[in-house]
Amino acid sequence: MKKEVLLDGVKCAGCANTVQERFSAIEGVESAEVDLATKKAVLESQTEIDTETLNAALAETNYSVLSA
């Protein structure tokens, strides 16, 4: 299952790497890629991943999912 989300707070390559690592750690996520230029993340997963789960993965960071 492919999901694309718009991110807030992602301003540099380090930010993008942090988001990518946190999304990749979510159970069921097979891959996560963050495009710094568009501020979007594309996830491939075995099951549907909701926005609440994505934002929970970003807890204690300055990043969030704006839309899914």
C-alpha positions as CSV (number, residue, x, y, z in Angstrom):
1,M,0.0,0.0,0.0
2,K,1.4,3.4,-1.0
3,K,0.7,6.6,1.0
4,E,2.0,10.1,0.4
5,V,1.8,12.7,3.1
6,L,2.7,16.4,3.4
7,L,5.1,17.3,6.2
8,D,5.6,20.4,8.4
9,G,8.9,21.5,10.0
10,V,11.2,19.6,7.6
11,K,13.8,22.2,6.6
12,C,17.1,20.3,6.1
13,A,18.6,16.9,5.1
14,G,18.9,16.0,8.8
15,C,15.2,16.7,9.4
16,A,14.3,14.5,6.4
17,N,16.5,11.7,7.7
18,T,14.9,11.8,11.2
19,V,11.4,11.6,9.7
20,Q,12.5,8.8,7.4
21,E,14.0,6.8,10.2
22,R,11.0,7.3,12.5
23,F,8.5,6.3,9.7
24,S,10.6,3.3,8.8
25,A,10.4,2.1,12.4
26,I,6.6,1.9,12.3
27,E,5.4,-1.7,12.3
28,G,4.2,-2.7,8.8
29,V,6.1,0.1,7.0
30,E,8.3,-1.5,4.3
31,S,9.9,1.7,3.1
32,A,9.8,5.5,3.7
33,E,11.3,8.2,1.6
34,V,11.2,11.9,2.3
35,D,11.6,14.5,-0.5
36,L,13.1,17.7,1.1
37,A,12.2,19.9,-1.9
38,T,8.5,19.0,-1.8
39,K,8.2,18.3,2.0
40,K,6.5,15.0,1.2
41,A,7.0,11.5,2.5
42,V,6.1,8.4,0.5
43,L,5.5,5.3,2.5
44,E,5.1,1.7,1.3
45,S,3.3,-0.5,3.9
46,Q,1.6,-3.8,4.3
47,T,-1.4,-2.2,5.9
48,E,-3.0,1.3,6.0
49,I,-1.1,3.7,8.2
50,D,-3.2,6.6,9.5
51,T,-2.1,10.1,10.2
52,E,-2.4,9.7,14.0
53,T,0.2,6.8,13.8
54,L,2.5,8.9,11.7
55,N,2.3,11.9,14.1
56,A,2.8,9.6,17.1
57,A,6.0,8.4,15.4
58,L,7.1,12.1,15.2
59,A,6.4,12.8,18.9
60,E,9.1,14.8,20.6
61,T,10.3,16.3,17.3
62,N,9.4,19.6,15.6
63,Y,7.9,17.7,12.7
64,S,4.3,16.8,11.9
65,V,2.1,15.4,9.1
66,L,-0.2,18.1,7.7
67,S,-2.2,15.9,5.3
68,A,-2.5,12.4,4.2
